[in-house]
Amino acid sequence: MTSTPRPRSPRERYRDQTRAEIKEIAVRQLAAGGLESVALLRIAKEIGMSGPALYRYFASRDDLLAELVVDAYKAVAAEVQAVDVSAGGRRALHALATAFRDWAVAQPHLYLLIQGTPVPGFRPPDETLAHARAVLGPFLPVFVTGRPVPSVAPLVGEFSHWLRADAAVGEWVQQWTGLPPEDPASAVALTGAITAWPQMHGTVSLESAGQFTGMGHHPATLLAVQIDMLADSFQLA
């Protein structure tokens, strides 16, 4: 029998609304001036409360940043997971990479928050790894039918060992592919998904930071070429 959720009190609703407003202001500060511009006292002033009062909602700047990191990972994961990958092969791979890039260039401040230069002294929350894997998860089944070219074989071997050595990785791959860790296709899928990551990140991070400005090409074209090269390496149709 399903229990009825307890109604939230007005105080709880107010707290949630205030926390959401604080995060919204922090994101605006992040977009305007980068990480250095995110300041709790400035947020408190804008929201109309004292500094000590704001600390009842976020214990520190790092506490606030941790939530922004998790929120950003959830947002990009939602975009990637919404992609229709029924076509399979390289078409699905291109669609996933495009969704990833589209999210990043639409809010480069959030992308650089989660994938840019680490914040000195800031330790991401423990759940970050799970959220990062949620972003890459949809890439796994795309590579299940891949046939890696000989030059990729050493990498497949290393990832096969990782699957056997790390139960959490095996569970993650099985969640998205339905294959047990000992299935050779699991190692191929893991290799493809992890290899896709630096291919996308290299181009997208440089674009998000404005490094391609005036270089005479469109970053989307560069990413498409890189994805095609990756698909060729796994002989995806």
JOKA-V230766 format. One record per residue. N is the residue number from 1. RES is the residue in three letters. SS is DSSP state (alpha for helix, beta for strand, coil for the rest). Layout:
n=N res=RES ss=SS
n=N res=RES ss=SS
This chain:
n=1 res=MET ss=coil
n=2 res=THR ss=coil
n=3 res=SER ss=coil
n=4 res=THR ss=coil
n=5 res=PRO ss=coil
n=6 res=ARG ss=coil
n=7 res=PRO ss=coil
n=8 res=ARG ss=coil
n=9 res=SER ss=coil
n=10 res=PRO ss=alpha
n=11 res=ARG ss=alpha
n=12 res=GLU ss=alpha
n=13 res=ARG ss=alpha
n=14 res=TYR ss=alpha
n=15 res=ARG ss=alpha
n=16 res=ASP ss=alpha
n=17 res=GLN ss=alpha
n=18 res=THR ss=alpha
n=19 res=ARG ss=alpha
n=20 res=ALA ss=alpha
n=21 res=GLU ss=alpha
n=22 res=ILE ss=alpha
n=23 res=LYS ss=alpha
n=24 res=GLU ss=alpha
n=25 res=ILE ss=alpha
n=26 res=ALA ss=alpha
n=27 res=VAL ss=alpha
n=28 res=ARG ss=alpha
n=29 res=GLN ss=alpha
n=30 res=LEU ss=alpha
n=31 res=ALA ss=alpha
n=32 res=ALA ss=alpha
n=33 res=GLY ss=alpha
n=34 res=GLY ss=coil
n=35 res=LEU ss=alpha
n=36 res=GLU ss=alpha
n=37 res=SER ss=alpha
n=38 res=VAL ss=coil
n=39 res=ALA ss=coil
n=40 res=LEU ss=alpha
n=41 res=LEU ss=alpha
n=42 res=ARG ss=alpha
n=43 res=ILE ss=alpha
n=44 res=ALA ss=alpha
n=45 res=LYS ss=alpha
n=46 res=GLU ss=alpha
n=47 res=ILE ss=alpha
n=48 res=GLY ss=coil
n=49 res=MET ss=coil
n=50 res=SER ss=coil
n=51 res=GLY ss=alpha
n=52 res=PRO ss=alpha
n=53 res=ALA ss=alpha
n=54 res=LEU ss=alpha
n=55 res=TYR ss=coil
n=56 res=ARG ss=coil
n=57 res=TYR ss=coil
n=58 res=PHE ss=coil
n=59 res=ALA ss=coil
n=60 res=SER ss=coil
n=61 res=ARG ss=alpha
n=62 res=ASP ss=alpha
n=63 res=ASP ss=alpha
n=64 res=LEU ss=alpha
n=65 res=LEU ss=alpha
n=66 res=ALA ss=alpha
n=67 res=GLU ss=alpha
n=68 res=LEU ss=alpha
n=69 res=VAL ss=alpha
n=70 res=VAL ss=alpha
n=71 res=ASP ss=alpha
n=72 res=ALA ss=alpha
n=73 res=TYR ss=alpha
n=74 res=LYS ss=alpha
n=75 res=ALA ss=alpha
n=76 res=VAL ss=alpha
n=77 res=ALA ss=alpha
n=78 res=ALA ss=alpha
n=79 res=GLU ss=alpha
n=80 res=VAL ss=alpha
n=81 res=GLN ss=alpha
n=82 res=ALA ss=coil
n=83 res=VAL ss=coil
n=84 res=ASP ss=coil
n=85 res=VAL ss=coil
n=86 res=SER ss=coil
n=87 res=ALA ss=coil
n=88 res=GLY ss=coil
n=89 res=GLY ss=alpha
n=90 res=ARG ss=alpha
n=91 res=ARG ss=alpha
n=92 res=ALA ss=alpha
n=93 res=LEU ss=alpha
n=94 res=HIS ss=alpha
n=95 res=ALA ss=alpha
n=96 res=LEU ss=alpha
n=97 res=ALA ss=alpha
n=98 res=THR ss=alpha
n=99 res=ALA ss=alpha
n=100 res=PHE ss=alpha
n=101 res=ARG ss=alpha
n=102 res=ASP ss=alpha
n=103 res=TRP ss=alpha
n=104 res=ALA ss=alpha
n=105 res=VAL ss=alpha
n=106 res=ALA ss=alpha
n=107 res=GLN ss=coil
n=108 res=PRO ss=alpha
n=109 res=HIS ss=alpha
n=110 res=LEU ss=alpha
n=111 res=TYR ss=alpha
n=112 res=LEU ss=alpha
n=113 res=LEU ss=alpha
n=114 res=ILE ss=alpha
n=115 res=GLN ss=alpha
n=116 res=GLY ss=coil
n=117 res=THR ss=coil
n=118 res=PRO ss=coil
n=119 res=VAL ss=coil
n=120 res=PRO ss=coil
n=121 res=GLY ss=coil
n=122 res=PHE ss=coil
n=123 res=ARG ss=coil
n=124 res=PRO ss=coil
n=125 res=PRO ss=coil
n=126 res=ASP ss=coil
n=127 res=GLU ss=coil
n=128 res=THR ss=alpha
n=129 res=LEU ss=alpha
n=130 res=ALA ss=alpha
n=131 res=HIS ss=alpha
n=132 res=ALA ss=alpha
n=133 res=ARG ss=alpha
n=134 res=ALA ss=alpha
n=135 res=VAL ss=alpha
n=136 res=LEU ss=alpha
n=137 res=GLY ss=alpha
n=138 res=PRO ss=alpha
n=139 res=PHE ss=alpha
n=140 res=LEU ss=alpha
n=141 res=PRO ss=alpha
n=142 res=VAL ss=alpha
n=143 res=PHE ss=alpha
n=144 res=VAL ss=coil
n=145 res=THR ss=coil
n=146 res=GLY ss=coil
n=147 res=ARG ss=coil
n=148 res=PRO ss=coil
n=149 res=VAL ss=coil
n=150 res=PRO ss=alpha
n=151 res=SER ss=alpha
n=152 res=VAL ss=alpha
n=153 res=ALA ss=alpha
n=154 res=PRO ss=alpha
n=155 res=LEU ss=alpha
n=156 res=VAL ss=alpha
n=157 res=GLY ss=alpha
n=158 res=GLU ss=alpha
n=159 res=PHE ss=alpha
n=160 res=SER ss=alpha
n=161 res=HIS ss=alpha
n=162 res=TRP ss=alpha
n=163 res=LEU ss=alpha
n=164 res=ARG ss=alpha
n=165 res=ALA ss=alpha
n=166 res=ASP ss=coil
n=167 res=ALA ss=alpha
n=168 res=ALA ss=alpha
n=169 res=VAL ss=alpha
n=170 res=GLY ss=alpha
n=171 res=GLU ss=alpha
n=172 res=TRP ss=alpha
n=173 res=VAL ss=alpha
n=174 res=GLN ss=alpha
n=175 res=GLN ss=alpha
n=176 res=TRP ss=alpha
n=177 res=THR ss=alpha
n=178 res=GLY ss=coil
n=179 res=LEU ss=coil
n=180 res=PRO ss=coil
n=181 res=PRO ss=coil
n=182 res=GLU ss=coil
n=183 res=ASP ss=coil
n=184 res=PRO ss=alpha
n=185 res=ALA ss=alpha
n=186 res=SER ss=alpha
n=187 res=ALA ss=alpha
n=188 res=VAL ss=alpha
n=189 res=ALA ss=alpha
n=190 res=LEU ss=alpha
n=191 res=THR ss=alpha
n=192 res=GLY ss=alpha
n=193 res=ALA ss=alpha
n=194 res=ILE ss=alpha
n=195 res=THR ss=alpha
n=196 res=ALA ss=alpha
n=197 res=TRP ss=alpha
n=198 res=PRO ss=alpha
n=199 res=GLN ss=alpha
n=200 res=MET ss=alpha
n=201 res=HIS ss=alpha
n=202 res=GLY ss=alpha
n=203 res=THR ss=alpha
n=204 res=VAL ss=alpha
n=205 res=SER ss=alpha
n=206 res=LEU ss=alpha
n=207 res=GLU ss=alpha
n=208 res=SER ss=alpha
n=209 res=ALA ss=coil
n=210 res=GLY ss=coil
n=211 res=GLN ss=coil
n=212 res=PHE ss=coil
n=213 res=THR ss=coil
n=214 res=GLY ss=coil
n=215 res=MET ss=coil
n=216 res=GLY ss=coil
n=217 res=HIS ss=coil
n=218 res=HIS ss=coil
n=219 res=PRO ss=alpha
n=220 res=ALA ss=alpha
n=221 res=THR ss=alpha
n=222 res=LEU ss=alpha
n=223 res=LEU ss=alpha
n=224 res=ALA ss=alpha
n=225 res=VAL ss=alpha
n=226 res=GLN ss=alpha
n=227 res=ILE ss=alpha
n=228 res=ASP ss=alpha
n=229 res=MET ss=alpha
n=230 res=LEU ss=alpha
n=231 res=ALA ss=alpha
n=232 res=ASP ss=alpha
n=233 res=SER ss=alpha
n=234 res=PHE ss=coil
n=235 res=GLN ss=coil
n=236 res=LEU ss=coil
n=237 res=ALA ss=coil
